[in-house]
């Protein structure tokens, strides 16, 4: 049981505090409720661009990273289609420095042509290296618009195309910042060897005067149910043929999310998983194959991805995947297999909760889902899933008309 306290400042900033005296460190996590899904379809990649811009200097702190290093801390950030998350860990004695750093860049970034040019070039280079020039790098750039036709999940966090970042102006980024990066759109979680009353005092001192920037109303296009199988074949300079399959599924925290998530573990979690046993060891079709869920805040994707072994025909590999999916639809899995998976989930969760940073991130993400206390019932939700519920979930999701398949051929 993770005990915590929560306060909400007048400007809307939510603060979650968990005291953990077992660690000399404190983790400070800021989750902004802004991701790629909030972008204009003609100006994509802005949320990810801001992940970089937020480290480019603020009103009073020209070099964020240098200050963090001087106090013995470390920091980083990541962007998804749903959120942008900034985090740092540091000795608890330097907690106030973290509040100073984060409040200053929430209040006012350094909106300069130099900062924008530097970070824009970094993002463009990342787009080229990781998505266009790296083997299989453009897979999600292709699969997302194949699976989605209406919802903005149809583009990746890096954006639709480089041009959108190249053409970003200072006015564009200022508008984006003041629309999305206010206290009303942020969840601040603090976990570690801290005094709870002191954290509350520091939160009010450093964040209390930042104005509420409410005004943005999220209005996203709703994805219609998919009614036909979609397929795309591409040829790339890659070492092996590969296949990517996407199925629409429930949003994270939804009623049907947990059994579908557990199905991904049935298929690919560990050496004894079905994909590993049947498709890698027994049939020797794949060098590796995985199944996972996107865990999106709106209805997301169940993804199967695998790299074929040499001389394996794509049709044979694809059919073999469907055989395993059909098995899940045909009969309930055995109690022993199900309990083994549930035990793995529980042990993984317990292990993750040892670290202050993981707890800080998870508390913020559960609060975004509606209640930070959901962190204490997550394992129970998986433990309560029956074999029959898995069977029902498999029948609902693993339908040909709900599938989008990207077949990725290596140039001969």
C-alpha positions, 0 to 999 in steps of 0.5 A: 500500500502506497500512502500519499497526500494530495493537494491542489493549488488555486491555479489548478496544479495537483501535487501528490506527495509520498514519503519514503524514508528508505531512500536518501533521494527524492524524485520530482516528476511533472506530468503535463497532460499534453501529447501528440494527440493535442496537436494540429494535424498540419503542425505535428511534432510540437509536443516532442519539440517542447520536450527539447525546448523545456531544456533550452533555458527559462526566464532565470535559468539559462542552463537547466542541465548544469544546475541539476548536475551541480546539485548531484541530480539527474534528469530526463523527459519523454513524450507520448501521444498522450503526455509529456513527462519531465523528471529528476532525482536528487539528494533530498536536501536539495529539493527546493532547487528542483522546485525553483527549476521546474517552476521557472520553466513552467512560468516562462521559457526562453523564447528565443530564435537561437533556442528554437533553432538549436532544438529544431535542428536536434529534433529534425536530426532525430527524425532522420536518424531514428525514423528514416535512416534506422532499420524499421524506424518508419514502421510506426509512421506507417502502421499508425495511419493504417490503423487510425483514420480519424483519431490523432493517434494516426501520427507518431510523437515525432510528427507526420513529417519533418516539414512541420518542425522546419516551419515552426515559428516563435509565435507557434511555439509560444502559443503552444506553450501558453495553451498547454504548459500551465499549472492547471494542466500539470500533475507534480508528484514528489516521492522520497525522504521528504517532510510532507508539510515542507513539500506543501510549503515549497509548492505554494512558494514556487508554484502558487503565483503562476497563473492558471492558463485554462482555456484549451478544450480537448476535442478529438475526432473519435475513431469509428469501429474498423470493419475491414482488414487493412494491409500494407506492403513495403520494401526497405533496406533492412536485414530481415522481413518483418511483420507488424499487426495492430488491433483496436482495443480499450483505453488504459484503465477501461473495463476491457483493458486489463484482460487484453493487456494480460493476453499480451503476456500470454503470447510473449512474456517470458521464455514459456510464452506461446509465441516464444514456444511455438513460433520461435522454438518449435516452428522456427519462423521468427528470430523474435516476436513480441506482443504488447499494448500501447496503453493509450488514454483513448482507445489504443492498439494491441500490437504484434511485431516480429522479425522473420528468419531467413527463407521464411515466407511472409504468408506462413509467418502471418498465418502462424500468428493467426493460429496462436490468436485463434487458439486463445479464442477457441478455449480458455487457458489453463489455470496454471498458465494464468496464475503463473502470469498473474504472479509475474505481474505482481512480482514486477509491480512490487519490484517497480515500487521499490524505486522512488522515481517509478513511484513518482511517475506511476502516482502521476499517471494514475492521477491522470487516469482519475485517481492516484489511489488506483496504484494500490488496486492495479495488481488486484485488477489483474488477479481478478481476471478469469480465464473466461474473461480472457477468452471473451477479450480474445474473441472481441479483439482478434478479428480479421476486420479489426486488424491492420497489417504492415508487411515489411520486406527486405530488399533482395 
